[in-house]
């Protein structure tokens, strides 16, 4: 499965080597030349694993590690170090790094430690998600959950209500206003969901957000952020209500059941993740 990896090193040759090697494994690698550059990129993207050099100008690896852990307490961080600074790498592990990798970087060692780090990252979230969403299927969805039980014609009519817009990596996707609508559906690409500085969910094709606005008054303050190029279909609340006024009460009840179930599962997982992150932070 494709993963997002951030590589931070002030040596361009190292960044290019790591990027080239990991891309052959199908991963997406973003590079940063120093700690400040890395923190700026973290503001706009979420990463499954971090590779950071211990010796850098402006902000060294230890300082960057601490900042990453403040933003993402469960972050899996691998530190890169020369033989002369092994002690610093060991200190970094005590401070929360997953493991260290010695320079010069060898392909075999890089692949092995990155694979283990990504497996560890999966272990942090995978069992939790299965426990709180046991009905999740590995089969890619063919439609949004909110349209389950609709006829082909009703699905087509509903989707025609939406307005499509494309976003680039790092752009904020507006939700909840009258211009862009109360419900968003991911048509292609991926988007992350953020509450303050915490990523609480990840949306892929046919995932939705904002449907609780149909059944609840008020909304939870979150931001959606594009991960790469993403296409979003926006649905205005008024058009949705007009649609069901025409289609009838029976289809509206089906829609309410669908979104109620989806919202419950979605926020149950998000709340559990927030609680887990808070517990980890309080123990640091």
N, C-alpha and C positions, 0 to 999 in steps of 0.2 A: 504494500500500500504506500502511496506517495506521502512523504512527510515533509514538513517545513523545518529547515535547519538554519540557524544563524551562526555564521563563522566570523569571529572577531579576531583580527591580527593586524598589526601595523606593517607587516611584510607582505607586499603584494604577491610575491611568488608563492608564499604559503597559502594565501587566500585562494589564488587561482588553482593551485594543485588540489586542495581539499574540495573546492567546488567541482572541478572536473571529475575527480574520483567519485564523489558521492552522487553526482548527476548520472553516472553510468549505472548506478543502482536504482535510478528512477526517482530520487529525491529532489526536492526543490531547495536550492541553497541560496540564501541571501548573505552577502558579505558586508562587513563594516571594518573601517580602518582603525578605529579606536573606540574607547568606552562611550564617549559622548555620542558618536555616530550610531553605536549600537542601541543606546537608550532611545534615540530619536526614532529608529526603525521599530523598536518594540512598541512605541506609541501607536503605530499604524498597522502592526501585524502581530499575530500570535504564532508561537513556534513550539514544535514538539521537542526540540533538543537544541542546546547551545554548545558551541565549541569556542572557548575564549583563551587567548594568550595571556600568560601571567605577567609578562614584561611589556608594557605599552606606555607611550607618552600620554599626558593629560590625565588619564585614569587607568591605573593598573588592573590586572585581572581580579585581584582580591576585592578591590573597591567595586568593580563592575559586578562581581558575583553577589555581593551584598545588596546592590541596587536591584538586580534581577530577582533576588529572593523576596524583596519587599513587594515587587509588582506581581510576581508569580511564585508563591511559596513552594509549590511542588515542582518547580522547574528542574529538569534534568540537565545538569551542566557538566561538561567535560573540559578540564583545563589543559592547555598546551604548555609544555615547559621544556627548557633545555636541561641538560644533565647537571648544570651548575645551580639550578634552582629547584631541585627535587623537594627540598625541605619546605619551600613555599607551596608546592603542589600538595604536599601532605597537610599543611595548615589549611589549604583551601578545601580539602575533603572534610576536615573537621568543621569547617564553616558551612558545609552543605553541598559541596561539589560531589557529583556522582563518582567520578574517577579522573585520573590524569593520563595524558598521552605524551610520551617523550618525543622531542624533535631530534633529528630530522624525522618527519612523518613518513612512515612506511605504509603502503596501501593495505597490506594484510592486517596490520595492527589497527589502522583506522577503521576498516570495515568491521572487524571483530568488536571493537569497543563501541562503535556507533550502533551496531545491531543490538548489542546487549543494553545500551542506554535506551534505545527505542522500545525494546521489550519491557524494560523497567517502567517507562512512561506509560505503556499500555496497561501494565499491572496496576498502576496507581488509579486509573480511571475505568478500565474495562470491567472488573468485577463489580464495582459500584454501580455502573450503568446497567449491568445485567440484573443486579439485585433490585434496582428501582424501576426497571423497565423490562421485565422478563419476557414480554411479548414481542420485543424488537426482532425483526427478521433481517437476515443478511441479504435478502433479495432486494434489489433496487426498486423503489416504488414507481408505479406507472401513473400516479395521479396524486394530488394533495389529499390528505386524510379527510379534510372537511367535505370532500365531494364523494366519499364512499356511499354507495347505494343510489346514486343519481343515475338516470338514464344517459345514454350517449348524447342525446339531444340536449338534455338539461345541463350536462357538463360543458358542452360546447357553448351554450348560451351564457352560462355563468362566466367562463373564461373570457368570453368576448367583452365582458364588462370592464376588464382590466386594461390599464395603460402600461406599456412596456418601456423600460428605460435601462440603459447599460451604465455600469459603474466600473472605474478602474481600481486597481489595488490600492488600499489605504483610504479610499473615499468613504465618507459617512453616507449611509443610506437613510433618508428621512422617513420617519414613520409617525403615524398618529395625527397628522395635520390635515386640514380640509383639502389642500392642494394635491397631496400625494396619497391620501387614503388611509383607511384604518387597518387594512390587511395587506401584507406583502407575501408574495409567493416567489420562491427562487426558481427561475426557469432554467438557468445553467450557471455553472460556477459554484462558488462557496462564499459564505458570509459568516462572520463571528458576531456574537451578541455580547455586549459589555454592560455591566452595571458598575458605575464608577470606574475603578481600574481593574476590575475582575471580569475575566471572560467566563460567562455562565452557560453558553451554549454555542453550537456550531451548526450552521444550516447548509444543507446540500440540496440537490435538485428535488423539487416538489415539497420541500419543507416550507412551513409558513410561520409568520409572526404577526401578532397584533389582533388575532381573531377574538381574543377575550373582550375587545372593545365592543363587540356586538352584544355580549351578555352581561358585561360589568360596567358600572359607572366609574370613571377615573381610570388611570393606567399606571403601571409601574415604570419609572424613568429608566429606560435602557437606550443604548445606541447600537445600531447595526453597522458593521464595517466590512467592506468588500475585501475578500482574500483573492487576489488576482482579478481577472476580468469576470464580472458577474452580471447576469441579466435578471432584472426584477420586474414582476408584474404587480402593479398597484391597483387596489380596489377601494373605491370610495364607499363609505358607510351608506350614504343616501342611495347610491345605485344598487347596493346589495339589498336594502330594504324594499326598494321599488321592484326589484326582480322577484322577491318572494311575495309581494303583494299581487303580482301578476300570476306567479306559478302556483300559489295556494299554500294553505296552512300545513298540509301533510309534508310537503318537501321542506318547509321551514323547520318543522319539528325534527326531521332527519338531520338537517344542517346543524341545529342547536345541539343535538346529541353528539354529532361528530366533533364539533369544536369544543364542547364541554369535556369530552374524554381526552382530546388532544391537549388542551390547556392544562388539565390536571396532571397528566404524565409529564409534560414539559416543565412545569414549575416545581413539581416534586423533585425531579432530577436537578434542577438549577439550585433549589434551596439546599439540597443535600451537599452539592458541590461547594456552595458558599460556606456552609457550616464546617465542612472539612477543611477548607482553606483557613478559616478563622481559628480552628483548633491548632493547625500547624503553625500559624503565625504566633499564637499565644505561647507556644512552647519554644519558640526561637529565643 
